Amino acid sequence: MIIGKGSTTGVLAEGEVRELVAEALARHDLRRRRVLVIIPDSTRTAPIPLFFRLFHELLRPQVAALDYLVALGTHQPLSDAALCRLVGVENLSDTRIYNHHWDRPETFVTLGTIAEDEIRDLSGGLLAMPVPVTMNRLILAYDQLIVCGPTFPHEVVGFSGGNKYFFPGIAGPEVINFTHWLGALITSMEIIGTKHTPVRAVIDRAAALIPRPRLCFSLVVKPQSPAPKAQSHSAFHIPHSELAGLFIGPPEEAYEAAAALSAQVHIIWLDKPVQRVLSIIPPMYDDLWTAAKGMYKLEPAIADGGEVIIYAPHITEVSYTHGHLLDQVGYHSRDYFLAQWERFKDYPWGVLAHSTHLHGLGTYDPASGVERGRIRVTLATGIPAERCRRINLGYRNPATIDVREWENQADTLVVPKAGEILYKICKYANANR
């Protein structure tokens, strides 16, 4: 049974959040249990410090252990100082918070394998292969797993949240690469903002192999109303501490409720496509790998032949984890890779998927070797022009951009704090529902 509240117009007071958390925990006898809480890293907007305090108050006195694992996927590990900021404490002297060490083979345990025939069914025939389900072996040291994190529209799975905190959050490379490439085959344009997707089906199937009980706190962060002068399509700024909703229960059910509310508060519908977008990337994204969300969330709203400019003067690296591979592969459309699969199949599929998502839809003619993107992707970052050219992206000197001037251009949409709010065109409002 789901415990929760949600609103498209209001926010939950801290007292309401506390009551919901207390009610949910009271329904689960966790006395003398070892509990592991899985939380997002700093690339997700969420009031994690609030839930850290509530778990400390309501749960810690009765359990044998209360520890935390950061669902990094393949993101960089957080320093002790960053972990403190993440949960809102001055030091970690009495708290164990683990980074997910995705790059160490000894991190993982194999929970089972999803068979080829089942993968064929779950993927709608797009892929057919056995998929080993590997996960951080730390889960086996605990009696109860708790997921606590936000739900937003997502380019790979449709909406984030729920079992996605297990896969890819604390998963091994096999599941990460498979699910990301499956999403790339479907394309971000098709999948983003859709509640039920083949990728979500694979993730939920993998989660069924986890040999521990799972409880999920699905958060829906409330966007703030636009400033009085802002036009109807202006982007929202998301405060760090306000929740539009909180839904607690089994991950699959908590996700259902959270994604339904996210679809109402995290998607902005435009009357017609825009020609150009200035996507202003916040500091919480510190490389292009994470800042690419400023493209994913805007692609559906850009007209054919249009342009998205990733404006992030603070970013100087393509990917702290995968940059060397992206220098080899570059950014290309799905069809570019499929037409040359023998050349690219041995690269990590998650890297190929990221490449196609940032490049966007496009075509590739094997005979001529000509690739054409539906839109142009330009970086106005600290990444040098020569490297942008080498990885097949446009370049613009960020010093030439005056945001206030761009806000007054009729054919341009300026999006502050890009990366979490999805923009779509109204004619698609009833699609994928």
C-alpha positions in Angstrom: 0.0 0.0 0.0 1.2 3.5 -0.9 1.5 6.2 1.7 1.8 9.6 0.3 0.5 13.0 -0.7 0.9 15.1 -3.8 -0.2 18.4 -5.3 0.3 20.2 -8.6 -0.1 23.6 -6.9 1.1 23.4 -3.3 4.0 22.0 -1.4 4.3 19.7 1.5 5.2 21.3 4.9 8.0 19.7 6.8 5.6 18.5 9.4 3.5 16.7 6.7 6.7 15.0 5.4 7.6 13.9 8.9 4.1 12.4 9.4 4.3 10.5 6.2 7.8 9.1 6.9 6.7 8.2 10.5 3.6 6.4 9.2 5.5 4.4 6.6 8.2 3.3 9.0 5.7 2.3 11.6 4.2 -0.1 9.1 7.5 -1.9 8.8 9.0 -3.6 11.8 12.7 -2.6 11.4 13.7 -3.1 15.0 17.2 -4.6 15.2 17.4 -4.7 11.5 20.4 -3.5 9.4 19.2 -0.8 7.0 20.9 0.5 3.9 19.5 3.7 2.4 20.3 4.4 -1.3 20.4 8.0 -2.2 21.2 10.1 -5.3 24.4 12.1 -5.8 24.6 15.8 -6.1 23.4 15.9 -9.7 19.8 15.5 -8.5 17.8 18.3 -6.9 16.2 16.9 -3.7 15.9 17.7 0.0 18.1 14.8 1.0 19.3 16.6 4.2 15.6 16.6 5.4 15.2 12.9 4.9 18.6 12.2 6.5 17.5 14.1 9.6 14.1 12.2 9.7 15.7 8.8 9.3 18.2 9.7 12.0 15.3 10.7 14.3 12.7 8.1 13.5 14.7 5.1 12.4 18.2 5.1 13.9 17.2 4.5 17.5 15.5 1.2 16.7 17.7 -0.4 14.1 21.0 -2.3 14.4 22.6 -0.2 11.6 21.6 2.7 9.4 24.0 3.3 6.6 23.9 5.0 3.2 25.0 4.2 -0.3 25.2 6.9 -3.0 23.7 5.6 -6.3 26.5 7.0 -8.6 25.9 4.8 -11.7 29.2 5.6 -13.4 29.5 9.2 -12.0 32.6 10.2 -10.0 32.7 9.3 -6.3 32.0 12.1 -3.8 34.6 13.4 -1.4 33.9 13.4 2.3 33.2 17.2 2.1 30.7 16.6 -0.8 29.0 13.7 1.1 28.6 16.1 4.1 27.0 18.7 1.8 24.8 16.0 0.3 23.2 15.0 3.6 23.5 18.3 5.4 26.0 17.5 8.2 29.3 19.0 9.2 31.2 15.7 9.5 30.7 12.0 9.0 32.0 10.9 12.4 28.9 8.9 13.3 27.6 8.1 9.9 28.7 5.6 7.2 28.0 6.8 3.7 29.5 4.7 0.9 30.2 5.7 -2.7 29.2 3.1 -5.3 32.6 2.0 -6.7 31.3 1.0 -10.1 34.8 0.7 -11.5 36.0 -2.0 -9.2 35.1 -5.6 -10.2 35.2 -6.7 -6.5 32.2 -4.4 -5.9 29.7 -6.7 -7.5 27.8 -9.8 -6.9 25.7 -11.6 -9.6 22.1 -12.0 -8.6 21.0 -13.9 -11.7 20.5 -13.6 -15.4 17.6 -12.4 -17.4 17.3 -14.9 -20.2 17.5 -14.1 -23.9 13.9 -14.9 -24.7 12.7 -12.7 -21.8 14.9 -9.8 -22.9 13.4 -10.2 -26.4 9.9 -9.8 -25.0 10.7 -7.0 -22.6 12.5 -5.0 -25.3 9.8 -5.4 -27.8 12.2 -7.4 -30.0 14.9 -4.7 -30.2 17.5 -6.8 -28.5 17.8 -10.5 -27.7 20.6 -11.6 -25.4 21.1 -12.8 -21.9 21.7 -10.0 -19.4 23.7 -10.8 -16.2 22.2 -8.9 -13.3 25.1 -7.6 -11.2 24.8 -5.3 -8.2 26.9 -3.8 -5.4 27.5 -6.7 -3.0 27.1 -4.3 -0.1 23.3 -4.9 -0.2 23.9 -8.4 1.1 25.2 -7.1 4.4 21.8 -5.5 5.2 18.3 -6.8 6.1 16.3 -3.9 4.5 17.0 -1.7 1.5 15.4 1.8 1.3 15.5 4.0 -1.8 15.2 7.7 -1.2 15.4 10.0 -4.2 13.5 12.2 -6.7 11.6 11.4 -9.8 12.0 13.5 -13.0 11.5 13.0 -16.7 14.5 10.9 -17.9 16.1 10.3 -21.3 16.9 6.6 -20.9 14.0 5.1 -18.9 11.2 7.7 -19.3 11.0 8.9 -15.7 13.7 8.4 -13.0 13.1 7.0 -9.6 11.9 3.7 -8.1 14.1 0.8 -9.1 16.3 3.0 -11.2 18.2 3.7 -8.0 19.3 0.0 -8.2 19.8 -0.1 -11.9 21.9 1.7 -13.0 22.4 3.4 -9.6 24.3 0.6 -7.8 24.5 -1.8 -10.7 27.3 -3.5 -12.6 28.4 -2.5 -16.1 26.4 -5.3 -17.9 23.0 -3.9 -16.8 24.1 -0.3 -17.2 25.3 -0.7 -20.7 22.4 -2.8 -21.8 19.6 -0.6 -20.5 21.2 2.6 -21.8 21.7 1.2 -25.3 18.1 -0.1 -25.3 17.0 3.4 -24.5 19.2 4.8 -27.3 17.7 2.4 -29.8 14.2 3.7 -28.9 15.7 7.2 -28.8 15.5 9.9 -26.1 12.9 11.8 -28.1 10.5 8.8 -28.0 11.2 7.7 -24.4 11.6 10.8 -22.3 8.5 11.7 -20.2 6.9 8.3 -20.8 5.9 6.4 -17.7 6.0 2.8 -19.0 8.9 1.9 -21.3 10.8 -1.2 -22.3 13.8 0.1 -20.3 11.6 0.4 -17.1 10.4 -3.1 -17.7 13.9 -4.5 -17.8 14.9 -2.5 -14.7 11.9 -3.8 -12.7 12.6 -7.3 -13.8 16.2 -7.0 -12.7 15.0 -5.6 -9.3 12.9 -8.7 -8.7 16.1 -10.6 -8.3 17.3 -8.5 -5.4 17.2 -10.9 -2.3 16.3 -8.2 0.2 13.1 -6.4 1.0 12.8 -3.0 -0.8 11.0 0.2 0.4 11.0 3.3 -1.7 10.6 7.0 -0.7 9.8 8.6 -4.1 10.1 12.4 -4.0 8.6 14.9 -6.5 10.4 18.2 -6.2 8.1 21.3 -6.6 9.0 23.8 -9.4 8.7 27.4 -8.3 6.2 29.6 -10.2 7.9 31.8 -12.9 8.7 35.4 -12.2 5.9 37.9 -13.1 7.7 39.1 -16.2 8.4 35.6 -17.5 6.4 34.4 -20.4 4.4 31.2 -20.3 7.2 29.1 -21.7 9.9 30.3 -19.3 11.8 27.7 -17.3 11.1 27.1 -13.6 13.7 27.3 -10.9 13.6 24.3 -8.6 14.2 25.1 -4.9 16.2 22.6 -3.0 13.8 21.9 -0.2 10.2 22.0 -1.5 8.3 18.9 -2.3 5.2 18.7 -4.5 4.8 15.1 -3.4 6.1 12.2 -1.5 5.0 8.6 -2.1 6.2 5.7 0.0 5.9 2.0 -0.7 7.2 -0.8 -2.9 9.5 0.8 -5.6 7.2 -0.1 -8.5 4.1 1.4 -6.8 5.9 4.4 -5.4 7.3 5.1 -8.8 3.9 4.9 -10.4 2.5 7.6 -8.2 5.6 9.8 -8.4 5.9 9.6 -12.1 2.2 10.6 -12.5 2.7 13.7 -10.5 6.1 14.5 -12.2 4.4 14.4 -15.5 2.1 17.2 -14.3 4.7 19.4 -12.7 8.0 18.7 -14.5 6.8 19.1 -18.1 6.2 22.4 -19.8 4.1 22.4 -23.0 4.8 24.9 -25.7 2.4 25.8 -28.5 5.0 25.5 -31.2 8.7 24.5 -31.6 11.4 27.1 -30.9 14.2 27.7 -33.3 16.9 28.1 -30.7 17.5 27.3 -27.0 20.0 28.7 -24.7 20.3 26.0 -22.1 21.9 27.4 -19.0 23.6 24.6 -17.0 23.7 24.9 -13.2 26.9 24.1 -11.2 25.6 20.8 -10.0 26.6 19.4 -13.5 30.4 19.7 -13.7 31.1 17.9 -17.0 29.3 17.5 -20.3 28.3 13.9 -19.4 25.9 15.3 -16.7 25.3 18.6 -18.3 23.9 16.9 -21.4 20.6 16.8 -19.6 20.3 20.4 -20.8 20.0 18.9 -24.3 17.8 15.9 -23.4 15.1 17.9 -21.8 14.9 20.5 -24.6 15.2 18.4 -27.7 11.5 17.7 -28.1 10.7 21.4 -28.2 13.3 22.4 -30.9 12.2 22.9 -34.5 13.9 20.9 -37.3 17.1 22.7 -38.2 17.1 24.5 -34.9 19.9 24.7 -32.3 20.5 24.1 -28.7 23.4 25.9 -27.0 24.8 24.3 -23.9 25.9 27.4 -21.9 28.2 26.3 -19.1 31.4 28.4 -18.8 32.3 26.4 -15.7 32.6 23.1 -17.6 36.0 22.2 -18.9 35.7 18.4 -19.3 33.6 16.2 -21.6 33.4 13.4 -19.0 35.7 12.8 -16.0 34.9 9.1 -16.3 34.4 8.5 -20.0 36.1 11.4 -21.7 38.9 9.4 -23.3 36.3 7.1 -25.0 34.2 10.0 -26.2 37.3 11.5 -27.8 37.5 8.3 -29.8 33.8 7.9 -30.6 32.6 11.4 -30.8 28.9 12.4 -30.7 26.7 10.9 -33.4 23.1 9.7 -34.1 21.9 6.3 -33.4 21.8 5.5 -37.1 25.5 6.4 -37.5 26.4 3.7 -35.0 24.0 1.1 -36.3 25.3 1.5 -39.8 28.9 0.8 -38.6 28.1 -1.6 -35.7 31.2 -3.8 -36.2 33.3 -0.7 -35.7 31.6 0.4 -32.5 30.1 -2.6 -30.9 33.0 -3.2 -28.5 32.8 0.2 -26.9 30.8 0.5 -23.7 27.2 0.7 -24.9 26.4 3.3 -22.2 29.0 5.6 -23.8 27.4 5.1 -27.2 24.0 5.8 -25.7 25.2 9.1 -24.2 26.7 10.0 -27.5 23.4 9.5 -29.4 21.3 11.2 -26.7 23.4 14.4 -26.8 23.6 14.4 -30.6 19.9 13.9 -31.0 18.0 12.4 -33.9 19.8 12.2 -37.2 20.4 10.3 -40.4 23.5 8.6 -41.8 24.2 7.6 -45.4 26.8 4.7 -45.5 27.4 5.2 -49.2 28.5 8.9 -48.8 29.5 8.8 -45.2 27.3 11.9 -44.6 25.6 12.3 -41.3 22.8 14.9 -40.8 21.4 15.9 -37.4 17.9 17.0 -37.0 19.2 19.9 -34.9 22.6 21.4 -34.1 24.2 21.0 -30.7 26.7 23.8 -29.8 28.8 24.0 -26.7 29.4 27.4 -25.0 31.6 25.9 -22.3 35.3 25.9 -21.2 35.9 22.9 -23.6 38.2 24.2 -26.3 36.9 24.7 -29.9 39.3 22.1 -31.3 38.1 19.4 -29.0 34.4 20.3 -29.8 35.2 19.9 -33.5 36.9 16.6 -32.9 33.9 15.1 -31.0 31.5 16.4 -33.7 29.9 19.3 -31.7 29.6 23.0 -32.4 31.5 25.6 -30.5 30.7 29.1 -29.3 32.8 31.3 -27.1 30.8 31.6 -23.9 32.2 35.1 -23.4 30.1 36.3 -26.4 26.8 35.4 -24.8 24.8 38.0 -22.9 21.9 36.1 -21.3 19.8 39.3 -20.9 20.1 40.0 -24.7 19.1 36.5 -25.6 16.0 36.6 -23.4 14.7 39.4 -25.6 15.1 37.4 -28.9 11.7 36.2 -30.2 13.0 33.0 -31.7 15.0 32.0 -28.6 14.0 30.1 -25.5 16.3 30.8 -22.5 16.2 28.1 -19.9 17.9 28.8 -16.5 18.8 25.7 -14.4 18.3 23.4 -17.4 18.4 19.7 -17.0 15.3 18.7 -14.9 12.3 20.3 -16.5 11.2 18.7 -19.8 9.9 20.8 -22.7 7.5 19.4 -25.2 5.1 20.6 -27.9 1.4 20.7 -27.2 0.4 18.6 -30.2 2.1 15.7 -28.4 0.4 16.3 -25.1 -1.7 13.1 -25.3 1.1 11.0 -26.7 2.4 8.1 -24.7 -0.2 8.4 -22.0 
